[in-house]
Amino acid sequence: MNSEQFSDFQHAAVHELMRLNKRCEEAFLISSWSRWDYDLERGTLTFSQGKILKVVASIQVVGTLPTASMKSIAKFREFGETENLPELKGCDPGAARLPSSSASERKL
C-alpha cells in the first residue's frame, strides 16, 4: 500500500463511518438520550435517560493515551512501518489524521 492508496482507503473509511453513525442513530436513537458516559477500562459508551440505561455500546478508543489505547496506537505504527506509510509510522499519536473537510466532501 502506498500513500495514495492509503489516502483512498482513509477517505472510504471516513464515509463508511459516517454511514455507520447514521445507521446507529436510526437503530438506537443515540442523540435522543439526555446523557452519555464512557468507561475506558471496560470499553463502553452508555446512553441513558434519567437513571434508565437505554444503550450500552462496546467501543475501541483510538487517539487518547490511557494504557489500553497505547496498544492500539502501537498497532497503527506497526502497520505504518510494515506498509511504509509515513502517515502512520511517525512517533506522534496524532500522525494519522482524518482528511480535511474539503477532502472528505469528495464523492465515493
N, C-alpha and C positions, 0 to 999 in steps of 0.2 A: 504494500500500500504506500503510495507516495502522498505528498502534501495535498495535491489537487484531489486525489481520491478521498483523502481524509476529510477535506472541506466538503465534498459532496455528501459523504456519509454523515458528517456533523449536521449539515443542512437538513437532510432527510430525517435524522433523529429528532431535531427540534420540532419539525412538523408532525412527526409521529407522536411526540409528547403532547403537542397541542391537541391532537385528535383524542389521545387517551384522557387528557384532562376534561375534554368536553364530554366523553362517554361517562367518566366518573361523576361529573356534575349531574348528568341526566339520570344515571342509575342511583346515586346515593344522595343527591341534593346537598352536597357538602357546603355550598355557600349559604344555605338557608339556616344552618345551625349557628347559634349565637356564640359559641365558644369552641376553641380548639386548643389542645395541649399536645406536646410531644415528649417522648421519653427516649432519649438517645441510647440508653443502656438496653432497653427492650426492643428498640427499633420500631416504635409505634407512633402513630399520629391519631389522636382521638378527638372526634367531634361530638359535642353534646349540646343539649338544650336544658337549661337549668341544671338539675343533678342527674338527668337521664342521658345515658350514653346512647348515641344514635349510630355512630360509625367508628370502628376501630380498624385502622389500616396499618399493614406492615410496610415499613419504609426502609430504604437504603440511603443513608445520608452521605453525600459527597460534597466537599467544599468547606467543611468545618474541620477543626483539628482535634477532636477528642481521640483517644487512643484507638477506638474501634475504626474510626474513619481513616486514620493514618494507614491502616492496612489496605483500604480501598484506594487511597492515593498512590500507595506503592505499586498496586496492580496497574494503575494507569501509566505510571512512569515506566514500569517494566514493559508494558505493551508498546509505549513510545520508543523505548530503546530497541526492542525486537524489530519493530516496523520502521525504525529510523524516522520517526515523526517528531520534529522539533517542537510542535505544539504540545506534546505530552511528555517529552523526556526531560524538560527543564526541572530544576530543583524547586521552583516556585509552584506551590499547590495551585495557584491561580493561572498557571500557564495554559491550561485548557479552558478556553473561554467560548461562550456562545457567540455566534455571529452577530454583527451589529444589526440593528433593526432593518436597515436597508437591504442587507444580505438575506435576512430571514423573510423578506417580503417576496423573494423570488417564487415563481410558480413551480410546483412539483409536477 
